């Protein structure tokens, strides 16, 4: 593969993306994280950005074409995005027949890890940032396809960054079978189990599950121990995550956030509110109108997230 870019595979449109290997000063030999069956993540150093994360897709002879198609699709989507709450793609890096996505290193890890370390942080503020990122995607006709806390990183300024666009669908893409039914069951809307393609509405449902994750600190339906049990509970009993807790440890009410979740997890896609509406309702939460810890305005992209701490 040409070190200056990524060549298209199969019938996909050809394109290139700059190989920024000239700016990569070092890369660790061992991964700092293993993400499912698809990627390994390494820590590296960039000449201008300092610490960076390098995500390397796992490629074998048997899955080469499928992996390259996924890599190409994700790169085409990711490179087009520019939003303060979306993890930026700095470029690609090729070494020893491996290809890496290069992005800034998020010092505070993924969302649930961050919440475990910072239980008093204002979770409504975090949810507002995530909703802002998803609304941006939807306003550009892009379906993310895999929204969950595990795909939200927290940077050094304690702001959320939506990431992982491997299942994203651009508005000009035709629906393909690889986007049907893929993803994680606990976050999937019921229509996806009927092999219906992912949509803006299925993203909205997944955001509702992410609200539940963020407020509880646990995966959706954490009391159910198998995906089959989750599907049965949702389809047969119309079950949704328990709407508890109702407030933060410092007394910040979660009533409005749970109300947004309820409006986003309706069974029928057409009954779910848009992400623009979800964002508006979260931004109207009283906890975001306060200054200092409990009373600061909602942070801008360069500001740390609000905490509940006094």
Backbone bond lengths (Angstrom), bond angles and torsions (degrees), N, CA, C in turn:
res aa  C-N    CA-C-N  psi(-1)  N-CA   C-N-CA  omega(-1)  CA-C   N-CA-C  phi
1 X - - - 1.468 - - 1.514 109.19 -
2 X 1.333 116.42 136.79 1.459 122.28 -177.94 1.526 110.65 -60.09
3 X 1.337 116.68 127.54 1.456 120.33 -178.52 1.520 112.94 -69.36
4 X 1.344 117.25 -10.96 1.466 119.14 -179.28 1.524 111.87 -88.38
5 X 1.289 118.73 -6.79 1.452 119.06 -179.56 1.500 111.41 -179.67
6 X 1.347 115.59 -175.89 1.452 122.02 179.21 1.509 107.25 -105.63
7 X 1.314 117.40 126.95 1.455 120.50 176.91 1.509 109.62 -86.32
8 X 1.334 116.89 149.31 1.456 120.39 178.99 1.518 110.07 -70.05
9 X 1.318 115.18 155.01 1.455 121.68 179.62 1.512 107.98 -119.21
10 X 1.322 116.80 140.00 1.452 120.10 175.82 1.512 110.55 65.82
11 X 1.343 115.58 -134.32 1.452 120.96 -175.94 1.522 113.25 -93.23
12 X 1.311 117.46 5.46 1.470 120.38 -178.46 1.526 110.11 -71.70
13 X 1.310 115.57 149.10 1.459 121.69 178.96 1.523 110.72 -63.33
14 X 1.339 114.97 135.21 1.462 119.39 -178.40 1.528 110.75 -72.54
15 X 1.308 116.75 146.31 1.458 122.14 175.59 1.508 108.19 -161.26
16 X 1.311 115.76 166.47 1.459 120.62 177.23 1.514 109.17 -131.53
17 X 1.310 115.96 154.82 1.455 122.77 174.00 1.515 106.45 -137.78
18 X 1.310 115.70 135.11 1.456 120.99 -173.09 1.522 112.08 -58.51
19 X 1.317 115.46 133.70 1.458 122.40 171.06 1.521 107.15 -82.90
20 X 1.347 115.90 116.86 1.468 120.08 -176.77 1.526 111.17 -97.66
21 X 1.327 116.36 25.02 1.458 120.17 -179.64 1.518 113.59 -56.71
22 X 1.326 117.07 -28.11 1.472 120.34 179.70 1.519 111.71 -61.99
23 X 1.351 117.22 -23.52 1.460 121.10 -177.38 1.526 112.95 -98.86
24 X 1.334 117.15 -5.87 1.463 120.83 179.89 1.524 108.68 -84.93
25 X 1.327 115.55 111.38 1.460 120.47 -176.66 1.521 111.32 -78.95
26 X 1.333 116.51 -38.68 1.461 119.72 -178.10 1.514 109.41 -155.62
27 X 1.324 115.26 159.56 1.455 121.80 174.99 1.525 107.89 -146.09
28 X 1.322 115.98 133.45 1.462 119.83 -179.57 1.523 110.80 -63.89
29 X 1.321 115.22 149.63 1.464 119.91 -179.21 1.524 112.10 -76.28
30 X 1.322 116.57 -31.47 1.458 120.79 -177.46 1.523 110.41 -109.43
31 X 1.335 117.81 142.35 1.464 119.98 179.69 1.522 111.68 -67.58
32 X 1.337 115.66 148.06 1.458 120.31 175.29 1.525 110.29 -89.45
33 X 1.328 116.37 -15.22 1.458 120.26 -178.53 1.516 108.69 -156.85
34 X 1.325 115.33 146.89 1.455 122.29 175.98 1.516 106.30 -119.10
35 X 1.335 117.22 120.56 1.458 120.92 -174.34 1.520 110.34 -108.04
36 X 1.319 115.82 96.39 1.458 120.99 176.28 1.505 112.20 61.84
37 X 1.332 114.89 -142.50 1.465 120.47 -176.94 1.523 111.92 -98.57
38 X 1.344 118.03 1.75 1.451 119.30 -167.02 1.520 115.53 -110.45
39 X 1.338 118.27 -30.53 1.465 119.95 -169.83 1.517 113.11 -141.13
40 X 1.326 115.27 155.41 1.454 123.78 165.93 1.524 106.86 -122.93
41 X 1.337 116.77 143.65 1.459 121.08 -177.93 1.517 109.95 -116.06
42 X 1.340 115.22 129.31 1.453 122.21 -178.29 1.534 109.26 -117.18
43 X 1.296 115.57 150.50 1.460 121.53 175.73 1.521 108.54 -93.56
44 X 1.322 116.62 135.42 1.448 121.16 179.37 1.513 111.42 -139.61
45 X 1.309 116.46 -179.75 1.463 121.88 178.87 1.517 109.22 -128.06
46 X 1.318 115.38 128.02 1.460 123.18 179.18 1.527 108.80 -103.93
47 X 1.314 116.84 142.92 1.463 121.02 -175.78 1.525 112.56 -60.18
48 X 1.335 117.97 -32.82 1.464 121.27 -178.07 1.513 113.55 -104.49
49 X 1.346 117.41 -37.31 1.458 121.19 -172.75 1.523 113.70 -95.40
50 X 1.315 117.49 -5.97 1.466 119.42 -177.32 1.519 110.71 75.11
51 X 1.339 116.58 -134.61 1.461 119.88 -178.40 1.524 111.24 -64.75
52 X 1.318 114.89 133.28 1.457 121.15 176.34 1.524 108.82 -133.47
53 X 1.331 114.61 158.69 1.457 121.14 174.17 1.518 108.05 -103.79
54 X 1.317 116.15 135.49 1.459 121.77 179.32 1.522 107.91 -118.61
55 X 1.313 116.41 113.02 1.464 121.37 -177.51 1.526 109.39 -99.49
56 X 1.330 115.46 118.93 1.459 121.30 -175.53 1.528 110.61 -108.52
57 X 1.324 118.05 115.08 1.459 119.29 175.19 1.525 110.71 -64.30
58 X 1.317 115.55 143.22 1.464 119.96 176.22 1.522 109.01 -81.45
59 X 1.312 115.17 121.39 1.456 121.15 -176.55 1.514 109.31 -121.65
60 X 1.320 115.86 130.43 1.461 121.21 173.16 1.518 107.73 -128.22
61 X 1.305 115.82 170.27 1.463 119.50 -179.47 1.522 111.61 -60.86
62 X 1.324 116.26 -34.20 1.464 120.09 -176.74 1.526 113.20 -77.03
63 X 1.344 117.30 -28.18 1.467 118.49 -176.08 1.528 112.39 -114.45
64 X 1.331 117.29 14.33 1.460 121.03 -172.92 1.518 112.43 -55.88
65 X 1.330 117.31 -51.79 1.459 120.13 -175.31 1.532 111.42 -65.06
66 X 1.320 117.07 -43.35 1.465 120.10 179.33 1.528 110.97 -63.57
67 X 1.333 116.32 -41.56 1.464 119.98 -179.56 1.522 111.15 -65.87
68 X 1.331 117.04 -41.23 1.457 120.52 179.51 1.527 111.70 -67.38
69 X 1.327 116.96 -35.89 1.467 119.57 175.87 1.524 110.35 -63.71
70 X 1.343 115.65 -44.13 1.459 119.65 178.92 1.528 110.30 -63.47
71 X 1.326 117.06 -42.89 1.458 122.00 179.15 1.526 109.97 -60.36
72 X 1.336 115.66 -45.54 1.454 119.89 -178.51 1.520 110.93 -64.44
73 X 1.328 116.61 -44.56 1.456 120.06 -178.95 1.527 111.51 -62.26
74 X 1.346 115.65 -43.86 1.451 119.29 -179.72 1.521 111.01 -65.16
75 X 1.325 117.02 -40.71 1.453 120.51 -178.96 1.522 111.44 -65.04
76 X 1.335 116.71 -42.71 1.466 120.29 -179.78 1.516 111.07 -61.62
77 X 1.322 116.60 -38.79 1.457 120.00 179.27 1.522 110.62 -73.30
78 X 1.324 115.74 -52.18 1.468 121.67 -171.93 1.527 111.52 -61.75
79 X 1.327 117.06 -41.78 1.467 120.61 -175.42 1.524 111.58 -65.39
80 X 1.335 118.02 -19.22 1.463 121.31 -177.31 1.525 112.87 -87.41
81 X 1.345 117.56 -6.40 1.458 121.12 -170.97 1.525 111.84 -95.00
82 X 1.320 115.66 141.86 1.465 121.62 178.18 1.521 107.89 -147.44
83 X 1.321 115.95 97.22 1.458 120.74 -176.65 1.524 108.35 -153.20
84 X 1.333 118.00 141.69 1.475 119.94 -175.52 1.520 114.52 -63.96
85 X 1.340 118.51 -19.74 1.460 120.31 -179.69 1.534 112.07 -110.75
86 X 1.332 115.76 23.68 1.461 121.49 173.23 1.527 108.22 -121.00
87 X 1.320 117.38 129.91 1.463 121.73 179.87 1.525 109.27 -59.71
88 X 1.343 118.41 122.83 1.467 119.59 -178.54 1.528 112.74 -75.85
89 X 1.307 114.94 146.84 1.466 121.66 172.76 1.513 107.74 -95.49
90 X 1.336 116.83 117.53 1.463 121.09 -178.99 1.522 111.96 -81.96
91 X 1.324 115.97 -27.85 1.456 120.65 -178.75 1.514 109.92 155.61
92 X 1.320 115.54 -167.91 1.458 120.23 175.49 1.528 108.88 -117.36
93 X 1.314 114.84 161.77 1.469 121.25 -177.74 1.522 106.99 -139.16
94 X 1.322 116.29 129.51 1.461 121.44 -178.86 1.518 109.94 -118.24
95 X 1.333 114.92 127.40 1.462 119.77 177.15 1.522 108.87 -150.57
96 X 1.314 116.40 134.84 1.471 122.28 174.90 1.518 111.76 50.42
97 X 1.331 116.15 46.58 1.467 122.44 178.35 1.522 114.06 67.50
98 X 1.320 117.89 8.75 1.460 121.52 174.67 1.531 109.14 -105.56
99 X 1.337 114.81 149.11 1.462 120.97 176.67 1.520 108.26 -119.22
100 X 1.329 115.95 139.60 1.455 121.74 -177.41 1.529 110.15 -126.65
101 X 1.347 116.49 141.81 1.453 121.75 162.11 1.534 107.00 -80.55
102 X 1.316 117.45 135.40 1.466 120.74 178.65 1.522 108.94 -114.59
103 X 1.327 116.22 125.70 1.460 121.89 179.79 1.526 109.04 -142.21
104 X 1.327 117.60 162.03 1.468 118.79 176.10 1.522 111.03 -59.15
105 X 1.311 116.30 146.03 1.462 121.19 178.32 1.523 109.63 -78.77
106 X 1.332 116.67 127.27 1.465 121.85 179.32 1.523 108.57 -92.00
107 X 1.316 116.19 104.64 1.466 121.80 -170.43 1.521 114.32 -61.92
108 X 1.334 116.78 -28.53 1.460 119.67 -174.51 1.525 114.36 -96.83
109 X 1.323 117.03 11.73 1.458 120.69 172.94 1.515 113.32 71.01
110 X 1.330 115.81 -160.05 1.454 120.55 -177.98 1.529 110.17 -83.00
111 X 1.319 115.27 167.15 1.455 121.74 -170.01 1.524 113.50 -57.54
112 X 1.332 118.68 -49.43 1.463 120.02 -176.42 1.527 111.85 -66.45
113 X 1.330 116.97 -35.67 1.469 120.10 175.98 1.524 110.36 -63.03
114 X 1.309 115.35 -42.64 1.457 120.69 179.65 1.527 110.86 -63.33
115 X 1.332 116.45 -43.77 1.464 120.04 -179.53 1.522 111.49 -64.86
116 X 1.329 116.85 -34.58 1.466 119.61 178.02 1.521 110.83 -64.83
117 X 1.342 116.83 -34.53 1.463 121.11 179.47 1.527 112.69 -82.91
118 X 1.338 116.15 -26.03 1.464 120.45 -175.52 1.531 109.37 -127.93
119 X 1.317 118.26 68.60 1.474 120.61 -174.27 1.525 114.02 -63.82
120 X 1.335 118.07 -18.31 1.463 120.34 -176.35 1.531 112.99 -96.14
121 X 1.329 117.49 4.96 1.462 120.00 179.47 1.533 109.41 -66.61
122 X 1.326 116.15 151.13 1.462 120.53 178.16 1.528 109.73 -75.21
123 X 1.310 116.72 105.28 1.464 121.78 -175.37 1.529 112.21 -74.29
124 X 1.314 116.96 -25.07 1.462 119.84 176.68 1.528 109.55 -65.14
125 X 1.321 116.42 -38.70 1.464 120.90 178.12 1.525 111.05 -63.06
126 X 1.323 116.45 -43.12 1.464 120.32 177.19 1.523 110.91 -61.70
127 X 1.337 116.53 -45.18 1.461 120.89 -179.58 1.521 111.16 -63.29
128 X 1.329 116.90 -36.00 1.452 120.69 177.33 1.526 111.29 -62.11
129 X 1.333 116.50 -42.05 1.464 120.02 177.91 1.512 112.10 -64.34
130 X 1.341 116.87 -42.08 1.461 120.87 179.04 1.522 110.40 -64.48
131 X 1.338 116.50 -44.51 1.463 120.74 178.32 1.522 111.49 -60.74
132 X 1.326 116.42 -37.76 1.464 121.79 178.18 1.530 109.84 -60.28
133 X 1.329 116.85 -45.14 1.463 121.14 -179.97 1.530 111.16 -63.74
134 X 1.327 116.76 -44.29 1.470 119.65 -178.78 1.525 110.73 -67.62
135 X 1.335 117.13 -40.89 1.463 120.27 177.65 1.531 110.48 -60.25
136 X 1.327 116.68 -38.59 1.471 120.78 176.25 1.530 110.76 -60.04
137 X 1.337 116.58 -46.72 1.461 119.71 177.54 1.521 110.88 -58.96
138 X 1.330 116.53 -49.55 1.459 120.83 -176.54 1.523 111.91 -64.05
139 X 1.314 117.17 -36.85 1.466 120.07 178.31 1.525 111.73 -67.42
140 X 1.329 115.96 -17.19 1.471 121.24 174.58 1.531 111.99 -103.33
141 X 1.339 115.25 12.47 1.459 120.08 175.53 1.511 114.71 74.62
142 X 1.335 117.86 19.31 1.459 121.22 -176.17 1.525 110.39 -103.95
143 X 1.315 116.59 127.96 1.459 123.28 173.04 1.518 107.72 -93.76
144 X 1.338 117.92 123.19 1.461 120.51 -179.86 1.524 110.91 -69.76
145 X 1.329 117.04 -52.61 1.453 121.30 173.12 1.507 116.68 92.63
146 X 1.328 118.32 -8.70 1.472 118.74 -178.52 1.528 110.31 -154.80
147 X 1.311 116.11 52.30 1.465 120.76 -178.31 1.520 110.20 -78.75
148 X 1.316 116.08 126.27 1.465 123.54 176.85 1.522 107.20 -169.76
149 X 1.336 116.06 166.55 1.467 119.59 -177.93 1.518 111.89 -61.14
150 X 1.327 117.49 -31.09 1.457 120.85 179.17 1.513 113.51 -65.11
151 X 1.329 117.17 -16.67 1.463 121.89 177.40 1.526 111.73 -106.64
152 X 1.326 115.76 23.40 1.465 121.59 173.14 1.526 107.64 -123.60
153 X 1.318 116.53 121.57 1.459 122.56 177.19 1.525 109.52 -103.23
154 X 1.323 115.25 158.66 1.468 120.86 178.78 1.531 108.00 -119.34
155 X 1.310 116.24 120.93 1.465 119.46 -175.95 1.527 111.60 -83.94
156 X 1.323 116.04 -174.25 1.450 120.42 -177.23 1.516 113.85 -67.05
157 X 1.329 117.49 -20.91 1.458 121.63 176.19 1.521 111.60 -89.49
158 X 1.315 115.89 5.84 1.459 123.84 177.91 1.533 112.55 65.66
159 X 1.332 115.19 33.30 1.466 121.73 175.24 1.524 109.62 -104.21
160 X 1.342 118.33 144.94 1.458 120.87 179.70 1.523 111.67 -76.90
161 X 1.327 116.16 144.07 1.462 122.09 177.70 1.523 108.74 -131.06
162 X 1.321 116.42 113.09 1.466 121.18 177.21 1.521 108.96 -70.84
163 X 1.320 116.70 137.64 1.463 120.32 -177.39 1.525 110.12 -142.38
164 X 1.318 116.41 -175.87 1.463 126.35 177.84 1.521 111.86 63.65
165 X 1.329 114.88 90.81 1.459 120.90 -178.95 1.526 111.88 -108.35
166 X 1.326 116.18 28.45 1.460 121.01 -178.19 1.507 114.15 -67.38
167 X 1.338 117.98 -23.85 1.459 121.33 177.40 1.525 112.27 -107.83
168 X 1.321 116.89 6.70 1.460 119.99 -176.89 1.522 110.79 -67.11
169 X 1.334 114.41 148.08 1.461 121.47 179.89 1.514 109.01 -123.18
170 X 1.336 116.37 120.53 1.454 121.28 177.54 1.524 109.26 -76.79
171 X 1.334 117.31 157.05 1.461 119.34 -176.79 1.517 113.85 -61.89
172 X 1.347 118.31 -25.72 1.455 120.21 -177.33 1.525 112.51 -92.46
173 X 1.365 117.21 -0.30 1.453 120.28 -178.38 1.523 110.64 -81.45
174 X 1.303 115.98 142.35 1.453 120.26 171.08 1.518 108.70 -79.00
175 X 1.324 116.35 149.33 1.461 120.20 178.26 1.519 108.94 -66.02
176 X 1.319 116.29 134.80 1.461 120.59 178.21 1.511 109.50 -125.93
177 X 1.319 115.86 157.49 1.461 120.14 -175.92 1.509 111.32 -64.11
178 X 1.329 119.01 -23.93 1.458 119.61 -178.32 1.515 111.88 -72.29
179 X 1.334 117.60 -10.47 1.452 120.41 175.56 1.519 112.15 -100.42
180 X 1.305 117.77 -2.03 1.459 121.00 179.01 1.520 109.26 -94.00
181 X 1.310 116.53 122.61 1.458 120.32 174.36 1.508 115.05 76.89
182 X 1.340 118.14 -2.82 1.461 119.68 177.92 1.516 109.19 -77.25
183 X 1.315 116.44 162.90 1.458 119.48 178.31 1.507 112.03 110.22
184 X 1.316 116.78 -155.27 1.451 121.78 -173.17 1.520 109.70 -119.10
185 X 1.321 116.23 127.87 1.459 122.16 -170.89 1.514 112.87 -57.93
186 X 1.311 118.83 -42.85 1.470 120.98 -174.21 1.527 112.98 -61.14
187 X 1.320 117.63 -22.89 1.460 122.20 -179.19 1.530 112.37 -103.21
188 X 1.316 117.06 -3.68 1.457 120.57 -174.20 1.517 112.06 -81.58
189 X 1.317 116.24 139.93 1.460 121.53 174.45 1.529 109.25 -75.84
190 X 1.331 117.04 151.92 1.473 120.51 -173.07 1.523 114.58 -56.23
191 X 1.340 118.02 -34.57 1.473 118.94 -176.85 1.522 112.61 -65.58
192 X 1.333 117.39 -24.56 1.465 119.39 179.62 1.515 111.72 -66.20
193 X 1.329 117.50 -25.75 1.465 120.24 179.43 1.521 112.09 -74.79
194 X 1.337 116.43 -9.11 1.468 121.90 172.65 1.515 110.89 -98.33
195 X 1.325 115.40 18.20 1.463 122.31 177.80 1.526 112.85 65.99
196 X 1.332 115.73 26.69 1.465 120.48 174.20 1.530 108.42 -79.27
197 X 1.328 118.86 139.15 1.466 119.98 -179.38 1.522 112.48 -62.10
198 X 1.313 115.65 153.23 1.455 121.19 175.48 1.517 109.99 -62.03
199 X 1.329 114.97 152.03 1.464 120.46 -174.74 1.522 109.74 -149.12
200 X 1.317 116.49 175.24 1.459 120.41 173.89 1.524 109.93 -58.17
201 X 1.341 116.23 -38.94 1.463 120.31 -178.83 1.523 112.18 -67.55
202 X 1.324 118.24 -34.58 1.470 119.31 177.81 1.522 110.53 -70.61
203 X 1.338 117.39 -32.46 1.466 120.83 171.79 1.531 110.55 -61.57
204 X 1.319 116.05 -42.04 1.462 120.60 -179.05 1.521 110.63 -62.06
205 X 1.335 117.10 -42.71 1.464 121.20 176.88 1.529 109.82 -61.09
206 X 1.336 116.76 -43.96 1.467 120.12 179.94 1.525 110.78 -63.30
207 X 1.324 117.09 -34.08 1.462 119.52 176.34 1.524 110.45 -64.75
208 X 1.334 117.41 -38.01 1.464 120.00 176.40 1.523 110.80 -59.37
209 X 1.331 116.65 -40.94 1.463 120.13 177.35 1.531 110.58 -66.04
210 X 1.340 116.04 -33.06 1.461 120.42 178.18 1.521 111.05 -70.99
211 X 1.332 117.28 -32.92 1.462 120.01 172.17 1.521 109.48 -59.52
212 X 1.349 116.05 -46.78 1.467 120.06 179.13 1.525 110.82 -59.84
213 X 1.327 117.34 -44.03 1.468 121.10 176.90 1.525 111.54 -57.56
214 X 1.326 115.14 -47.11 1.462 120.54 -174.31 1.524 112.00 -66.48
215 X 1.319 116.63 -40.17 1.465 119.75 -178.15 1.519 112.58 -77.69
216 X 1.334 117.40 -30.20 1.475 120.36 -177.92 1.519 113.00 -96.74
217 X 1.344 117.01 -24.11 1.460 120.04 -175.06 1.511 112.47 77.73
218 X 1.328 117.33 15.49 1.470 121.87 -178.06 1.517 108.71 -137.29
219 X 1.332 116.68 161.43 1.455 120.86 178.42 1.524 110.11 -66.52
220 X 1.327 118.49 156.62 1.461 119.84 176.60 1.524 111.57 -59.81
221 X 1.309 116.41 141.16 1.467 122.29 -179.24 1.527 110.96 56.58
222 X 1.318 115.39 42.94 1.459 119.58 -177.67 1.514 113.67 -60.45
223 X 1.344 117.37 -19.89 1.463 120.76 179.11 1.520 112.07 -79.75
224 X 1.333 117.06 -10.48 1.464 121.40 178.24 1.521 108.38 -102.44
225 X 1.318 116.19 131.61 1.463 119.99 -168.36 1.523 114.91 -100.57
226 X 1.322 117.79 4.28 1.460 119.37 178.16 1.523 109.96 -144.41
227 X 1.321 116.07 154.92 1.451 120.88 178.53 1.522 111.27 -65.39
228 X 1.324 116.84 -34.74 1.465 120.61 177.86 1.524 109.91 -61.25
229 X 1.324 116.60 -41.57 1.466 120.85 179.28 1.521 111.05 -64.44
230 X 1.340 116.94 -37.08 1.460 120.55 178.69 1.528 109.91 -65.31
231 X 1.315 116.48 -48.15 1.473 120.74 -179.99 1.524 110.69 -59.21
232 X 1.314 117.29 -44.62 1.463 121.27 179.72 1.525 110.77 -62.83
233 X 1.329 117.28 -43.32 1.465 120.94 -178.75 1.525 111.36 -63.31
234 X 1.330 117.31 -40.68 1.459 121.04 -177.63 1.528 111.22 -75.12
235 X 1.330 116.91 -46.31 1.459 120.26 -175.59 1.528 112.72 -75.28
236 X 1.323 116.55 -41.73 1.467 120.40 -174.49 1.522 112.19 -85.60
237 X 1.309 117.03 -41.71 1.467 121.37 -173.84 1.529 113.40 -108.85
238 X 1.344 116.76 0.09 1.466 121.16 -177.31 1.526 111.18 53.09
239 X 1.333 115.63 38.94 1.464 121.18 -176.52 1.522 110.75 -78.55
240 X 1.321 115.86 148.37 1.456 123.71 173.85 1.532 107.82 -133.69
241 X 1.331 117.44 166.67 1.473 119.22 179.10 1.533 111.49 -56.65
242 X 1.326 115.21 146.10 1.464 120.26 176.36 1.529 108.86 -63.38
243 X 1.332 115.91 135.03 1.470 120.05 -177.24 1.528 110.93 -87.87
244 X 1.326 113.89 60.87 1.461 122.29 175.89 1.527 107.62 -137.03
245 X 1.344 116.66 146.74 1.468 129.31 3.95 1.530 111.52 -75.88
246 X 1.308 115.87 165.10 1.456 122.42 178.89 1.526 112.37 -94.79
247 X 1.336 115.74 -7.10 1.467 118.95 -179.21 1.522 109.54 -156.38
248 X 1.332 116.06 160.29 1.461 122.15 177.25 1.523 109.61 -75.38
249 X 1.332 117.82 169.67 1.473 120.23 177.48 1.523 113.58 -58.04
250 X 1.344 116.71 -23.94 1.461 119.55 179.93 1.523 112.65 -99.94
251 X 1.340 116.50 8.42 1.460 119.67 174.06 1.512 116.09 94.93
252 X 1.341 118.58 6.83 1.462 120.54 176.13 1.529 108.51 -69.97
253 X 1.301 117.90 124.20 1.458 122.24 -176.64 1.531 111.40 -69.06
254 X 1.327 115.44 138.03 1.466 121.72 174.67 1.529 111.54 -102.89
255 X 1.325 116.91 11.20 1.465 120.18 -175.41 1.526 112.21 -57.27
256 X 1.325 116.33 -46.48 1.465 118.68 -177.42 1.525 111.46 -68.77
257 X 1.333 117.77 -36.39 1.464 120.49 179.14 1.527 111.17 -65.62
258 X 1.332 116.75 -42.88 1.459 119.56 176.46 1.529 110.65 -64.74
259 X 1.323 117.28 -34.65 1.456 120.56 177.14 1.526 110.91 -63.23
260 X 1.329 116.73 -40.73 1.468 120.62 175.85 1.528 110.20 -63.32
261 X 1.330 116.89 -44.48 1.469 120.09 178.87 1.520 110.72 -57.68
262 X 1.316 115.97 -45.30 1.462 120.67 -179.12 1.525 111.34 -60.86
263 X 1.328 117.11 -37.31 1.465 121.53 178.78 1.526 112.35 -74.10
264 X 1.320 116.28 -18.73 1.472 121.17 -178.69 1.526 113.04 -95.44
265 X 1.329 118.08 -18.62 1.471 118.74 -174.61 1.528 113.42 -106.91
266 X 1.320 117.69 22.85 1.458 121.11 174.96 1.526 109.92 -55.53
267 X 1.332 115.77 147.77 1.464 120.21 -177.94 1.516 111.70 -63.05
268 X 1.327 117.71 -45.51 1.463 121.65 -178.99 1.522 110.38 -85.12
269 X 1.330 117.48 130.26 1.467 120.12 -178.23 1.525 113.49 -54.91
270 X 1.329 116.83 -38.84 1.467 119.73 -176.86 1.519 113.01 -69.78
271 X 1.334 117.68 -13.92 1.463 121.08 179.26 1.523 112.97 -89.33
272 X 1.323 117.30 -7.01 1.459 120.56 -179.48 1.527 110.81 -83.13
273 X 1.316 116.10 142.77 1.457 119.37 178.02 1.535 109.51 -72.91
274 X 1.321 116.41 162.15 1.462 120.75 176.61 1.525 109.44 -75.60
275 X 1.321 115.69 161.67 1.458 118.91 177.50 1.523 111.30 -69.90
276 X 1.318 117.80 -27.27 1.467 119.84 174.56 1.523 110.11 -62.61
277 X 1.339 116.52 -43.15 1.457 120.65 178.00 1.530 110.94 -67.02
278 X 1.326 116.71 -41.53 1.470 119.90 177.82 1.523 110.35 -59.31
279 X 1.336 116.94 -42.58 1.463 121.32 178.84 1.522 110.81 -62.74
280 X 1.323 117.18 -45.27 1.466 120.53 179.51 1.522 111.38 -58.52
281 X 1.319 116.50 -42.44 1.464 119.86 -178.25 1.527 111.74 -69.87
282 X 1.332 117.30 -37.40 1.461 119.28 177.63 1.528 110.90 -68.23
283 X 1.310 116.92 -39.62 1.467 120.23 179.87 1.527 111.97 -65.56
284 X 1.326 115.73 -23.39 1.465 119.58 179.55 1.521 112.59 -82.97
285 X 1.339 117.18 -1.04 1.457 119.66 -179.29 1.527 110.01 -62.37
286 X 1.330 117.08 135.54 1.476 120.10 -177.96 1.519 113.82 -57.78
287 X 1.327 118.28 -29.02 1.466 119.93 -177.08 1.520 112.60 -67.59
288 X 1.345 117.52 -19.52 1.462 120.67 179.70 1.520 112.44 -88.96
289 X 1.303 116.61 -4.26 1.457 120.14 -179.80 1.510 112.33 -97.78
290 X 1.360 116.85 1.25 1.460 120.24 -175.48 1.517 111.63 -92.48
291 X 1.312 115.37 160.98 1.454 120.59 -178.25 1.515 111.70 -109.56
292 X 1.326 113.35 163.56 1.449 121.42 -174.50 1.509 106.28 58.12
293 X 1.314 121.80 -149.65 1.447 119.65 -175.35 1.508 111.38 -56.89
294 X 1.330 117.88 -65.34 1.452 120.20 179.62 1.524 111.79 -84.21
295 X 1.341 118.10 -4.98 1.461 118.53 -171.93 1.522 113.76 -129.28
296 X 1.339 118.66 26.55 1.458 121.10 178.22 1.521 110.81 -91.52
297 X 1.349 116.94 149.77 1.457 118.79 174.61 1.514 110.10 -68.34
298 X 1.324 115.52 163.89 1.466 119.35 178.87 1.519 108.86 -57.58
299 X 1.342 118.48 134.64 1.458 120.56 -175.34 1.510 112.42 -69.54
300 X 1.312 115.79 148.74 1.445 120.88 169.27 1.514 108.80 -82.23
301 X 1.343 118.18 178.65 1.457 121.17 -176.02 1.515 114.53 -63.20
302 X 1.336 117.70 -19.80 1.455 119.85 -179.54 1.521 112.46 -99.72
303 X 1.331 117.66 3.35 1.452 120.54 -174.79 1.512 111.64 -106.58
304 X 1.336 117.43 150.00 1.455 119.67 174.24 1.519 110.53 -63.99
305 X 1.327 116.28 156.16 1.446 120.32 177.14 1.522 109.44 -71.44
306 X 1.327 115.44 153.68 1.464 121.96 179.15 1.509 109.64 -70.46
307 X 1.309 116.71 145.47 1.460 120.32 171.41 1.509 109.89 -112.42
308 X 1.341 114.39 163.77 1.452 119.89 175.64 1.525 111.29 -86.62
309 X 1.335 115.72 -3.69 1.462 119.15 -171.30 1.516 111.94 -70.97
310 X 1.312 115.15 141.70 1.460 119.49 176.54 1.512 109.79 -82.19
